Amino acid sequence: MKTYTTKSGDMWDSIAKEQMGNEKYMSLLVTANENYSGTIIFSAGVILNIPDIKEEIPQYVPPWRQ
């Protein structure tokens, strides 16, 4: 797990997109940083944990994707 130090004005979705590649990971980010779950807009200098993303592997992968 890596960390990220916020900049003034950062928000959960923008951090998820920048650090994890997509806003859809915002809930994972919030869960990894429950102490700040009530924060909407961050001030500078907050250190957040950035969780590792485990991509789900589909059970069936078409031959052209293998």
For each residue, the residues with C-beta under 8 A, 3 or more apart:
1: 32 49 50 51 52
2: 49 50
3: 47 48 49 50
4: 15 19 47 48 50
5: 44 45 46 47 48
6: 10 15 42 43 44 45 46 47 48
7: 10 42 44
8: 42 43 44
9: 41 42
10: 6 7 14 15 41 42
11: 14 15 40 41 42
12: 15 16 26 29 30 40
13: 16 17 23 26
14: 10 11 17 18 23
15: 4 6 10 11 12 18 19 29 42 48
16: 12 13 19 20 22 23 24 25 26 28 29
17: 13 14 20 21 22 23
18: 14 15
19: 4 15 16 29 50
20: 16 17 25 28 29 50 51 53
21: 17 25 53
22: 16 17 25
23: 13 14 16 17 26
24: 16
25: 16 20 21 22 28 29 53
26: 12 13 16 23 29 30
27: 30 31
28: 16 20 25 31 32 51 53
29: 12 15 16 19 20 25 26 32 33 48 50 51
30: 12 26 27 33 34 36 37
31: 27 28 34 51
32: 1 28 29 48 49 50 51
33: 29 30 36 37 48 49
34: 30 31 37
35:
36: 30 33 39 42 46 48
37: 30 33 34
38:
39: 36 42 46
40: 11 12
41: 9 10 11
42: 6 7 8 9 10 11 15 36 39 46
43: 6 8 46
44: 5 6 7 8
45: 5 6
46: 5 6 36 39 42 43
47: 3 4 5 6
48: 3 4 5 6 15 29 32 33 36
49: 1 2 3 32 33
50: 1 2 3 4 19 20 29 32
51: 1 20 28 29 31 32
52: 1
53: 20 21 25 28
54:
55:
56:
57: 61
58: 61
59:
60:
61: 57 58 65 66
62: 65 66
63: 66
64:
65: 61 62
66: 61 62 63
